[in-house]
């Protein structure tokens, strides 16, 4: 399978990017960790997987300047998909982009009772106000206005992303989970590949995958290109890419079920090892036991019924390639999540074209 020629340049007014490609992967990883811990894994395996997990102490990094928790039994988890160019990710094809960035950001709200969930994706090109942040090395990053949300991670690190989201939404973030692209590739390879079926060709434009219509078995690197594909498939929109990503995650779940991966200790360990190598959490989740307990508490949440909403945005009047938070829709959305209330239909509408909830 080879890449095709470059497509025509994207139009100047870009559709806001929508997150979503990592939600099921996080659920899968948590479930794998839960089963592994419950199955009595050996101390060496437990210690090894524990050592794979990096962590961030949010209270220490952010300080006391955080929103108060309104509904004690609710949970708010910020999920970041990072596109780091360091370590294992350095071997992946990133085009001309250097450094590290948060490629996907989703605030997942699980109401009291833990029976359902809502995921709010924040478009990476949204212009926001960045608060003053303290980096991991102790240096301070000054507050700034009208900066891209995507740039916060690059400049100040994940704790600053959490602080930014808290100040943007007024919602206390209980937990933070980050998975990078290398982890995605490793999980697919640990499964031995994933099978997908296309009803139209994929051209391979702009680093995407070149595939004919029909059924294909993809390895980790091919899968990474598959979920990144935008311009070479369908209408070339971000919404089209989200469809591909959802299709792939369903295929990945089916592959795990087919192989009985969760019932095979050796394969399960391989999956957990691949996932935890690229996992960063808040300090409260930074162990297999804590992850297992958290996954157990979320067992009533069905990923297939999770409501996915994009933060309402409008095109910026100065720079049409960027978007800004749309009011009053966003305020209504955050208030509903903060207080565990039903989300009004109006709060799901976004003025920017292509940004359906």
Order of alpha helices (4+ residues) and beta strands (2+ residues): alpha-alpha-beta-alpha-beta-beta-beta-beta-beta-beta-beta-alpha-alpha-beta-alpha-beta-beta-beta-beta-alpha-alpha-alpha-beta-alpha-beta-beta-beta-alpha
